[in-house]
Amino acid sequence: MTDFANGQRDALRARIEAAERRNAERTLADQARAAAGAATDYARAHPLAVIGGALALGLLIGLATRPGRRVASRAVGAVGAAASGAASSATSGVKGLTGGTRSRLGALVSEAVLAYGMKLVDDVLEAARSGQERIEDMGDEAEAAARKARREASHALGTAADTTRHAARKTRRKATRAVRSALDKVKR
């Protein structure tokens, strides 16, 4: 059994080494062409997945911006209002249906189903609000980090400019002294 395992291990090592040699021989351009070809093949084989992924990525990028978060907030509010309106319509419809038949069991079951549906809608809306708040927090953190980086870069540039001005003045003074010294030597 160990000879068989050792043989498989050796065969696997040989395959890995051969693959590494092939990869080492390939140029970066070949690898880029192969990656582009693989991406094209995947897109042709799974167009809906590619479109869905692009939409999801675009949505996430849009939600990371302040205007995108505002739009999402309005959309969540509108969905909540629509769900609330639909729930109240459904409630009145269920009460109307059960009122005509006077079935207590039917009324209880329909109210339980409606309550469960409302809980699901509330859970979905709460998850959407929570996700929106997390995205807003991430956007605010990114904005704060960008402001801090901008301040630090501005400070570094100011320091570099001050250092450059100081070095230029110092060099000018030394050059002036050297020229005066040379002129004094020539006059003597």
N, CA, C and O of each residue as an XYZ file, in Angstrom:
752
protein
N       0.814     -1.182      0.000
C       0.000      0.000      0.000
C       0.864      1.255      0.000
O       0.543      2.217     -0.698
N       1.953      1.267      0.766
C       2.801      2.449      0.819
C       3.524      2.663     -0.499
O       3.786      3.804     -0.880
N       3.860      1.558     -1.218
C       4.499      1.711     -2.523
C       3.540      2.386     -3.495
O       3.940      3.222     -4.305
N       2.269      2.008     -3.402
C       1.255      2.601     -4.276
C       1.114      4.092     -3.956
O       1.059      4.909     -4.875
N       1.056      4.465     -2.662
C       0.932      5.861     -2.238
C       2.172      6.644     -2.647
O       2.071      7.776     -3.121
N       3.362      6.030     -2.460
C       4.595      6.702     -2.874
C       4.616      6.918     -4.378
O       5.054      7.964     -4.855
N       4.145      5.932     -5.118
C       4.094      6.066     -6.579
C       3.150      7.182     -6.989
O       3.462      7.960     -7.891
N       1.989      7.269     -6.329
C       1.047      8.351     -6.645
C       1.642      9.708     -6.280
O       1.495     10.675     -7.027
N       2.308      9.776     -5.139
C       2.930     11.025     -4.706
C       4.002     11.453     -5.700
O       4.088     12.629     -6.055
N       4.827     10.494     -6.155
C       5.873     10.812     -7.126
C       5.271     11.265     -8.450
O       5.761     12.205     -9.076
N       4.199     10.585     -8.873
C       3.535     10.975    -10.124
C       2.960     12.382    -10.002
O       3.056     13.173    -10.940
N       2.365     12.700     -8.858
C       1.801     14.032     -8.644
C       2.897     15.083     -8.628
O       2.734     16.161     -9.200
N       4.018     14.777     -7.975
C       5.146     15.719     -7.970
C       5.662     15.963     -9.378
O       5.978     17.095     -9.746
N       5.747     14.884    -10.172
C       6.213     15.028    -11.550
C       5.259     15.916    -12.346
O       5.707     16.758    -13.124
N       3.953     15.739    -12.159
C       2.973     16.561    -12.867
C       3.073     18.030    -12.436
O       2.964     18.938    -13.260
N       3.280     18.245    -11.138
C       3.419     19.616    -10.635
C       4.660     20.271    -11.200
O       4.613     21.424    -11.628
N       5.777     19.548    -11.206
C       7.017     20.099    -11.756
C       6.880     20.401    -13.244
O       7.385     21.416    -13.723
N       6.197     19.522    -13.975
C       5.985     19.767    -15.403
C       5.131     21.012    -15.603
O       5.409     21.820    -16.490
N       4.098     21.172    -14.789
C       3.239     22.355    -14.893
C       4.023     23.614    -14.551
O       3.854     24.642    -15.206
N       4.880     23.547    -13.531
C       5.695     24.701    -13.168
C       6.650     25.072    -14.297
O       6.862     26.253    -14.574
N       7.231     24.054    -14.955
C       8.122     24.330    -16.094
C       7.348     24.999    -17.230
O       7.823     25.960    -17.836
N       6.138     24.473    -17.512
C       5.325     25.090    -18.567
C       4.975     26.528    -18.224
O       5.025     27.406    -19.086
N       4.619     26.772    -16.956
C       4.287     28.136    -16.546
C       5.490     29.057    -16.630
O       5.352     30.224    -16.998
N       6.669     28.548    -16.293
C       7.880     29.359    -16.367
C       8.215     29.709    -17.808
O       8.758     30.780    -18.079
N       7.896     28.814    -18.732
C       8.204     29.048    -20.136
C       7.220     30.022    -20.789
O       7.552     30.682    -21.773
N       6.031     30.105    -20.244
C       5.027     30.995    -20.823
C       5.355     32.437    -20.481
O       5.805     32.736    -19.375
N       5.129     33.318    -21.426
C       5.360     34.738    -21.176
C       4.127     35.330    -20.510
O       3.071     34.702    -20.442
N       4.285     36.513    -20.037
C       3.170     37.210    -19.409
C       2.059     37.453    -20.421
O       0.881     37.369    -20.075
N       2.408     37.745    -21.637
C       1.403     37.976    -22.678
C       0.602     36.699    -22.945
O      -0.612     36.756    -23.141
N       1.279     35.555    -22.952
C       0.569     34.288    -23.137
C      -0.411     34.041    -21.998
O      -1.545     33.614    -22.217
N       0.043     34.315    -20.784
C      -0.827     34.124    -19.634
C      -2.025     35.060    -19.694
O      -3.138     34.668    -19.344
N      -1.804     36.301    -20.139
C      -2.909     37.255    -20.255
C      -3.895     36.799    -21.320
O      -5.107     36.905    -21.130
N      -3.388     36.294    -22.434
C      -4.271     35.793    -23.498
C      -5.078     34.604    -23.011
O      -6.269     34.493    -23.304
N      -4.430     33.710    -22.264
C      -5.129     32.539    -21.738
C      -6.208     32.958    -20.736
O      -7.311     32.411    -20.747
N      -5.898     33.909    -19.888
C      -6.881     34.389    -18.916
C      -8.048     35.070    -19.621
O      -9.202     34.871    -19.240
N      -7.758     35.872    -20.647
C      -8.828     36.538    -21.400
C      -9.686     35.505    -22.114
O     -10.910     35.634    -22.153
N      -9.063     34.490    -22.672
C      -9.817     33.429    -23.348
C     -10.704     32.667    -22.369
O     -11.855     32.357    -22.676
N     -10.163     32.369    -21.193
C     -10.954     31.661    -20.175
C     -12.134     32.510    -19.725
O     -13.234     31.995    -19.524
N     -11.906     33.814    -19.565
C     -12.993     34.709    -19.154
C     -14.061     34.788    -20.237
O     -15.255     34.785    -19.936
N     -13.641     34.858    -21.477
C     -14.600     34.906    -22.591
C     -15.399     33.617    -22.657
O     -16.616     33.651    -22.838
N     -14.731     32.484    -22.512
C     -15.425     31.198    -22.536
C     -16.436     31.104    -21.396
O     -17.554     30.628    -21.593
N     -16.045     31.554    -20.211
C     -16.957     31.513    -19.073
C     -18.172     32.415    -19.325
O     -19.310     32.048    -19.033
N     -17.898     33.603    -19.875
C     -19.003     34.532    -20.145
C     -19.966     33.953    -21.175
O     -21.177     34.150    -21.070
N     -19.445     33.246    -22.162
C     -20.317     32.625    -23.164
C     -21.098     31.457    -22.572
O     -22.252     31.230    -22.937
N     -20.476     30.723    -21.668
C     -21.135     29.564    -21.069
C     -22.146     29.971    -19.995
O     -23.157     29.293    -19.813
N     -21.887     31.055    -19.292
C     -22.745     31.485    -18.184
C     -23.076     32.978    -18.295
O     -22.647     33.755    -17.441
N     -23.818     33.400    -19.311
C     -24.060     34.841    -19.488
C     -24.873     35.456    -18.354
O     -24.612     36.593    -17.958
N     -25.842     34.734    -17.831
C     -26.655     35.306    -16.758
C     -25.841     35.510    -15.483
O     -26.035     36.496    -14.771
N     -24.943     34.591    -15.198
C     -24.097     34.731    -14.013
C     -23.179     35.951    -14.154
O     -22.958     36.683    -13.190
N     -22.652     36.160    -15.350
C     -21.766     37.305    -15.586
C     -22.552     38.606    -15.450
O     -22.085     39.555    -14.819
N     -23.746     38.649    -16.042
C     -24.562     39.862    -15.961
C     -24.969     40.114    -14.511
O     -24.911     41.247    -14.034
N     -25.381     39.058    -13.814
C     -25.753     39.207    -12.405
C     -24.590     39.675    -11.555
O     -24.755     40.528    -10.683
N     -23.421     39.123    -11.804
C     -22.230     39.548    -11.056
C     -21.887     41.005    -11.325
O     -21.532     41.748    -10.410
N     -21.994     41.408    -12.588
C     -21.712     42.804    -12.936
C     -22.729     43.733    -12.277
O     -22.366     44.799    -11.780
N     -23.996     43.333    -12.272
C     -25.020     44.149    -11.620
C     -24.772     44.242    -10.117
O     -24.886     45.319     -9.531
N     -24.435     43.123     -9.499
C     -24.170     43.124     -8.058
C     -22.962     43.997     -7.732
O     -22.992     44.754     -6.762
N     -21.908     43.900     -8.525
C     -20.724     44.712     -8.308
C     -21.051     46.191     -8.493
O     -20.618     47.030     -7.703
N     -21.808     46.506     -9.527
C     -22.212     47.893     -9.757
C     -23.069     48.420     -8.625
O     -22.926     49.573     -8.217
N     -23.959     47.583     -8.117
C     -24.814     47.983     -6.997
C     -23.968     48.253     -5.755
O     -24.171     49.256     -5.071
N     -23.027     47.365     -5.464
C     -22.169     47.570     -4.290
C     -21.327     48.833     -4.428
O     -21.174     49.586     -3.466
N     -20.787     49.065     -5.606
C     -19.988     50.271     -5.814
C     -20.881     51.502     -5.688
O     -20.482     52.507     -5.099
N     -22.096     51.420     -6.245
C     -23.031     52.536     -6.139
C     -23.431     52.805     -4.701
O     -23.564     53.962     -4.303
N     -23.627     51.746     -3.909
C     -24.008     51.929     -2.507
C     -22.865     52.468     -1.665
O     -23.093     52.996     -0.577
N     -21.652     52.344     -2.148
C     -20.507     52.855     -1.402
C     -20.393     54.372     -1.515
O     -19.657     54.991     -0.746
N     -21.099     54.975     -2.451
C     -21.056     56.425     -2.602
C     -22.216     57.047     -1.847
O     -23.228     56.390     -1.606
N     -22.076     58.288     -1.480
C     -23.122     58.981     -0.728
C     -24.425     59.092     -1.524
O     -25.482     58.815     -0.957
N     -24.411     59.482     -2.812
C     -25.682     59.534     -3.549
C     -26.339     58.163     -3.673
O     -27.565     58.057     -3.628
N     -25.542     57.124     -3.826
C     -26.085     55.775     -3.916
C     -26.757     55.357     -2.618
O     -27.792     54.692     -2.637
N     -26.172     55.744     -1.491
C     -26.782     55.417     -0.212
C     -28.101     56.156     -0.040
O     -29.053     55.609      0.518
N     -28.164     57.417     -0.525
C     -29.426     58.165     -0.427
C     -30.512     57.489     -1.249
O     -31.647     57.353     -0.792
N     -30.168     57.065     -2.460
C     -31.141     56.388     -3.320
C     -31.600     55.088     -2.672
O     -32.790     54.773     -2.691
N     -30.668     54.330     -2.100
C     -31.019     53.069     -1.446
C     -31.928     53.328     -0.248
O     -32.862     52.564     -0.001
N     -31.661     54.394      0.492
C     -32.495     54.729      1.645
C     -33.918     55.029      1.199
O     -34.878     54.564      1.814
N     -34.052     55.802      0.134
C     -35.388     56.105     -0.388
C     -36.076     54.840     -0.881
O     -37.278     54.667     -0.681
N     -35.314     53.951     -1.528
C     -35.896     52.715     -2.050
C     -36.372     51.816     -0.912
O     -37.445     51.219     -1.004
N     -35.588     51.714      0.157
C     -35.994     50.892      1.299
C     -37.253     51.472      1.932
O     -38.155     50.728      2.317
N     -37.317     52.794      2.042
C     -38.510     53.433      2.589
C     -39.735     53.172      1.721
O     -40.824     52.900      2.227
N     -39.541     53.259      0.398
C     -40.659     53.015     -0.518
C     -41.115     51.560     -0.445
O     -42.314     51.285     -0.456
N     -40.172     50.635     -0.372
C     -40.526     49.216     -0.277
C     -41.269     48.952      1.034
O     -42.244     48.200      1.063
N     -40.800     49.576      2.116
C     -41.473     49.417      3.403
C     -42.895     49.944      3.359
O     -43.812     49.304      3.874
N     -43.086     51.099      2.751
C     -44.434     51.665      2.634
C     -45.319     50.777      1.779
O     -46.482     50.548      2.108
N     -44.764     50.277      0.679
C     -45.542     49.397     -0.199
C     -45.902     48.103      0.516
O     -47.026     47.616      0.397
N     -44.952     47.546      1.258
C     -45.231     46.304      1.989
C     -46.277     46.541      3.057
O     -47.155     45.703      3.263
N     -46.198     47.669      3.737
C     -47.185     47.994      4.764
C     -48.573     48.152      4.154
O     -49.565     47.667      4.699
N     -48.626     48.846      3.003
C     -49.904     49.010      2.310
C     -50.466     47.676      1.845
O     -51.665     47.423      1.963
N     -49.601     46.829      1.319
C     -50.050     45.516      0.859
C     -50.532     44.673      2.032
O     -51.514     43.939      1.914
N     -49.840     44.778      3.166
C     -50.240     44.007      4.339
C     -51.603     44.460      4.847
O     -52.442     43.631      5.197
N     -51.829     45.771      4.889
C     -53.127     46.240      5.374
C     -54.229     45.847      4.401
O     -55.339     45.527      4.827
N     -53.943     45.865      3.098
C     -54.932     45.413      2.116
C     -55.218     43.929      2.288
O     -56.368     43.495      2.225
N     -54.162     43.158      2.504
C     -54.339     41.721      2.697
C     -55.122     41.443      3.969
O     -55.967     40.548      4.005
N     -54.841     42.210      5.009
C     -55.568     42.023      6.267
C     -57.049     42.289      6.081
O     -57.893     41.509      6.523
N     -57.358     43.398      5.424
C     -58.776     43.709      5.215
C     -59.426     42.669      4.301
O     -60.591     42.320      4.494
N     -58.686     42.172      3.311
C     -59.223     41.134      2.434
C     -59.492     39.845      3.175
O     -60.525     39.208      2.970
N     -58.553     39.453      4.050
C     -58.732     38.224      4.832
C     -59.911     38.379      5.780
O     -60.706     37.453      5.940
N     -60.028     39.534      6.405
C     -61.154     39.756      7.319
C     -62.464     39.723      6.550
O     -63.473     39.223      7.049
N     -62.448     40.257      5.336
C     -63.662     40.228      4.515
C     -64.040     38.808      4.147
O     -65.217     38.446      4.168
N     -63.041     37.999      3.808
C     -63.322     36.618      3.435
C     -63.818     35.803      4.624
O     -64.761     35.023      4.495
N     -63.195     35.980      5.759
C     -63.588     35.187      6.922
C     -64.879     35.703      7.535
O     -65.602     34.951      8.188
N     -65.171     36.975      7.331
C     -66.401     37.528      7.889
C     -67.630     36.921      7.241
O     -68.656     36.750      7.901
N     -67.544     36.591      5.956
C     -68.695     36.031      5.258
C     -68.956     34.597      5.657
O     -70.116     34.188      5.712
N     -67.943     33.824      5.933
C     -68.135     32.403      6.244
C     -68.271     32.170      7.732
O     -68.774     31.124      8.144
N     -67.844     33.101      8.540
C     -67.921     33.007      9.992
C     -67.185     31.787     10.549
O     -67.589     31.220     11.564
N     -66.104     31.390      9.877
C     -65.327     30.254     10.348
C     -64.220     30.773     11.255
O     -63.316     31.465     10.787
N     -64.276     30.459     12.511
C     -63.273     30.918     13.470
C     -61.916     30.288     13.167
O     -60.886     30.959     13.228
N     -61.920     29.010     12.846
C     -60.660     28.322     12.556
C     -60.017     28.912     11.306
O     -58.807     29.137     11.276
N     -60.813     29.159     10.287
C     -60.284     29.762      9.061
C     -59.728     31.143      9.324
O     -58.685     31.510      8.783
N     -60.411     31.905     10.145
C     -59.943     33.241     10.484
C     -58.628     33.176     11.248
O     -57.710     33.950     10.977
N     -58.537     32.259     12.197
C     -57.304     32.119     12.972
C     -56.136     31.701     12.083
O     -55.039     32.247     12.197
N     -56.373     30.737     11.202
C     -55.304     30.258     10.312
C     -54.871     31.374      9.371
O     -53.677     31.595      9.170
N     -55.839     32.076      8.797
C     -55.473     33.133      7.854
C     -54.741     34.269      8.556
O     -53.809     34.838      7.988
N     -55.140     34.611      9.775
C     -54.434     35.648     10.518
C     -53.026     35.194     10.893
O     -52.093     35.996     10.876
N     -52.863     33.908     11.233
C     -51.533     33.383     11.565
C     -50.622     33.425     10.342
O     -49.453     33.797     10.442
N     -51.165     33.040      9.188
C     -50.372     33.075      7.954
C     -50.004     34.513      7.614
O     -48.870     34.803      7.232
N     -50.963     35.398      7.756
C     -50.711     36.805      7.470
C     -49.671     37.373      8.434
O     -48.781     38.115      8.019
N     -49.777     37.028      9.718
C     -48.795     37.500     10.705
C     -47.405     36.974     10.378
O     -46.415     37.697     10.492
N     -47.336     35.712      9.972
C     -46.039     35.142      9.600
C     -45.470     35.870      8.371
O     -44.279     36.179      8.321
N     -46.321     36.133      7.401
C     -45.870     36.864      6.207
C     -45.391     38.261      6.556
O     -44.381     38.722      6.025
N     -46.107     38.937      7.446
C     -45.689     40.279      7.865
C     -44.357     40.237      8.603
O     -43.518     41.124      8.442
N     -44.168     39.185      9.424
C     -42.895     39.050     10.126
C     -41.756     38.859      9.134
O     -40.677     39.428      9.303
N     -41.996     38.058      8.101
C     -40.973     37.869      7.075
C     -40.649     39.183      6.378
O     -39.480     39.500      6.154
N     -41.681     39.946      6.035
C     -41.459     41.244      5.378
C     -40.694     42.171      6.307
O     -39.768     42.854      5.870
N     -41.068     42.206      7.592
C     -40.349     43.039      8.552
C     -38.894     42.619      8.681
O     -38.004     43.466      8.753
N     -38.648     41.305      8.712
C     -37.274     40.797      8.806
C     -36.452     41.215      7.586
O     -35.294     41.613      7.710
N     -37.068     41.118      6.410
C     -36.356     41.502      5.180
C     -36.053     42.994      5.202
O     -34.946     43.405      4.854
N     -37.025     43.810      5.607
C     -36.801     45.253      5.662
C     -35.742     45.612      6.696
O     -34.915     46.493      6.461
N     -35.765     44.932      7.839
C     -34.758     45.192      8.864
C     -33.367     44.799      8.366
O     -32.393     45.509      8.615
N     -33.278     43.681      7.670
C     -31.985     43.260      7.109
C     -31.500     44.273      6.082
O     -30.308     44.577      6.017
N     -32.430     44.799      5.275
C     -32.044     45.805      4.280
C     -31.547     47.075      4.971
O     -30.538     47.649      4.564
N     -32.253     47.512      6.015
C     -31.809     48.704      6.748
C     -30.455     48.474      7.398
O     -29.583     49.343      7.367
N     -30.285     47.300      7.986
C     -29.015     46.979      8.633
C     -27.875     46.969      7.616
O     -26.796     47.506      7.867
N     -28.132     46.351      6.468
C     -27.112     46.326      5.416
C     -26.789     47.729      4.927
O     -25.629     48.059      4.678
N     -27.820     48.548      4.792
C     -27.605     49.923      4.346
C     -26.769     50.686      5.368
O     -25.867     51.439      5.002
N     -27.075     50.489      6.658
C     -26.303     51.172      7.693
C     -24.851     50.722      7.673
O     -23.944     51.536      7.848
N     -24.626     49.432      7.463
C     -23.242     48.933      7.398
C     -22.507     49.540      6.215
O     -21.345     49.929      6.331
N     -23.186     49.621      5.081
C     -22.552     50.191      3.895
C     -22.275     51.669      4.121
O     -21.222     52.168      3.721
N     -23.213     52.384      4.763
C     -22.978     53.794      5.076
C     -21.778     53.938      6.003
O     -20.948     54.828      5.814
N     -21.682     53.064      7.006
C     -20.537     53.117      7.915
C     -19.234     52.883      7.166
O     -18.242     53.573      7.399
N     -19.241     51.904      6.266
C     -18.033     51.624      5.487
C     -17.681     52.822      4.610
O     -16.510     53.183      4.490
N     -18.692     53.439      3.997
C     -18.446     54.610      3.165
C     -17.902     55.765      3.985
O     -16.982     56.459      3.552
N     -18.470     55.976      5.182
C     -17.974     57.049      6.045
C     -16.543     56.786      6.483
O     -15.726     57.706      6.524
N     -16.233     55.527      6.813
C     -14.866     55.187      7.204
C     -13.895     55.411      6.054
O     -12.789     55.915      6.252
N     -14.316     55.031      4.846
C     -13.454     55.237      3.675
C     -13.255     56.728      3.426
O     -12.156     57.163      3.080
N     -14.322     57.510      3.603
C     -14.216     58.951      3.408
C     -13.274     59.567      4.433
O     -12.463     60.429      4.093
N     -13.377     59.127      5.692
C     -12.487     59.640      6.737
C     -11.040     59.256      6.453
O     -10.130     60.064      6.641
N     -10.829     58.033      6.003
C      -9.466     57.598      5.675
C      -8.909     58.408      4.514
O      -7.727     58.752      4.505
N      -9.760     58.715      3.527
C      -9.304     59.514      2.384
C      -8.945     60.934      2.836
O      -7.943     61.496      2.394
N      -9.777     61.514      3.724
C      -9.465     62.850      4.238
C      -8.146     62.852      4.999
O      -7.331     63.761      4.843
N      -7.942     61.823      5.828
C      -6.704     61.733      6.600
C      -5.497     61.602      5.674
O      -4.472     62.251      5.882
N      -5.628     60.755      4.648
C      -4.524     60.580      3.689
C      -4.247     61.885      2.961
O      -3.091     62.228      2.714
N      -5.314     62.622      2.613
C      -5.134     63.898      1.922
C      -4.413     64.889      2.832
O      -3.508     65.594      2.386
N      -4.812     64.946      4.121
C      -4.141     65.847      5.064
C      -2.671     65.483      5.220
O      -1.801     66.354      5.209
N      -2.400     64.176      5.366
C      -1.011     63.743      5.539
C      -0.183     64.044      4.292
O       0.972     64.457      4.391
N      -0.781     63.833      3.115
C      -0.063     64.136      1.873
C       0.193     65.631      1.757
O       1.276     66.043      1.340
N      -0.788     66.447      2.120
C      -0.623     67.897      2.071
C       0.481     68.338      3.027
O       1.307     69.185      2.689
N       0.484     67.752      4.227
C       1.525     68.078      5.195
C       2.904     67.673      4.671
O       3.869     68.429      4.786
N       2.984     66.484      4.101
C       4.269     66.007      3.567
C       4.741     66.904      2.427
O       5.927     67.216      2.332
N       3.811     67.320      1.559
C       4.189     68.213      0.468
C       4.647     69.567      1.000
O       5.614     70.141      0.500
N       3.949     70.077      2.014
C       4.357     71.353      2.604
C       5.738     71.259      3.228
O       6.562     72.160      3.071
N       5.987     70.168      3.932
C       7.295     69.958      4.543
C       8.380     69.857      3.474
O       9.462     70.426      3.616
N       8.075     69.124      2.400
C       9.050     68.989      1.311
C       9.306     70.334      0.649
O      10.445     70.638      0.294
N       8.263     71.148      0.476
C       8.437     72.469     -0.138
C       9.279     73.366      0.761
O      10.156     74.085      0.283
N       9.009     73.321      2.070
C       9.815     74.122      3.007
C      11.276     73.686      2.979
O      12.181     74.520      2.968
N      11.494     72.398      2.968
C      12.872     71.877      2.931
C      13.569     72.300      1.644
O      14.746     72.660      1.652
N      12.836     72.252      0.547
C      13.410     72.648     -0.745
C      13.758     74.132     -0.746
O      14.832     74.515     -1.210
N      12.846     74.983     -0.223
C      13.129     76.427     -0.154
C      14.358     76.701      0.704
O      15.214     77.508      0.342
N      14.435     76.021      1.842
C      15.580     76.202      2.737
C      16.882     75.799      2.039
O      17.886     76.507      2.114
N      16.846     74.657      1.365
C      18.049     74.190      0.656
C      18.424     75.159     -0.465
O      19.607     75.404     -0.700
N      17.426     75.710     -1.159
C      17.713     76.663     -2.245
C      18.354     77.935     -1.691
O      19.314     78.444     -2.269
N      17.826     78.458     -0.567
C      18.418     79.659      0.044
C      19.857     79.391      0.481
O      20.753     80.207      0.262
N      20.054     78.239      1.100
C      21.382     77.882      1.591
C      22.356     77.757      0.416
O      23.490     78.230      0.481
N      21.892     77.113     -0.655
C      22.746     76.953     -1.833
C      23.049     78.306     -2.464
O      24.177     78.552     -2.892
N      22.042     79.191     -2.525
C      22.239     80.533     -3.097
C      23.277     81.303     -2.295
O      24.160     81.941     -2.869
N      23.176     81.246     -0.937
C      24.148     81.940     -0.096
C      25.556     81.410     -0.325
O      26.498     82.191     -0.456
N      25.706     80.098     -0.375
C      27.028     79.499     -0.585
C      27.576     79.868     -1.949
O      28.765     80.158     -2.087
N      26.708     79.860     -2.968
C      27.155     80.211     -4.315
C      27.591     81.676     -4.362
O      28.602     82.005     -4.982
N      26.828     82.554     -3.706
C      27.186     83.979     -3.676
C      28.525     84.165     -2.983
O      29.370     84.926     -3.456
N      28.722     83.484     -1.879
C      29.995     83.581     -1.162
C      31.146     83.062     -2.033
O      32.220     83.661     -2.069
N      30.918     81.956     -2.727
C      31.972     81.385     -3.578
C      32.320     82.342     -4.716
O      33.491     82.510     -5.056
N      31.300     82.968     -5.303
C      31.559     83.923     -6.400
C      32.312     85.127     -5.868
O      33.267     85.577     -6.501
N      31.905     85.669     -4.704
C      32.610     86.815     -4.125
C      34.058     86.455     -3.800
O      34.974     87.237     -4.053
N      34.252     85.268     -3.241
C      35.590     84.832     -2.895
C      36.453     84.725     -4.142
O      37.617     85.126     -4.141
N      35.865     84.176     -5.218
C      36.609     84.039     -6.467
C      36.932     85.408     -7.054
O      38.022     85.610     -7.590
N      35.995     86.351     -6.958
C      36.233     87.697     -7.496
C      37.306     88.402     -6.670
O      38.147     89.112     -7.222
N      37.281     88.212     -5.362
C      38.298     88.821     -4.511
C      39.685     88.280     -4.852
O      40.656     89.036     -4.854
N      39.787     87.008     -5.135
C      41.071     86.406     -5.494
C      41.537     86.918     -6.844
O      42.734     87.117     -7.049
N      40.608     87.133     -7.770
C      40.981     87.629     -9.107
C      41.445     89.067     -9.014
O      42.370     89.455     -9.728
N      40.838     89.865     -8.162
C      41.216     91.288     -8.014
C      42.564     91.445     -7.364
O      43.232     92.446     -7.623
N      42.999     90.549     -6.557
C      44.287     90.676     -5.868
C      45.410     90.423     -6.741
O      46.559     90.493     -6.304
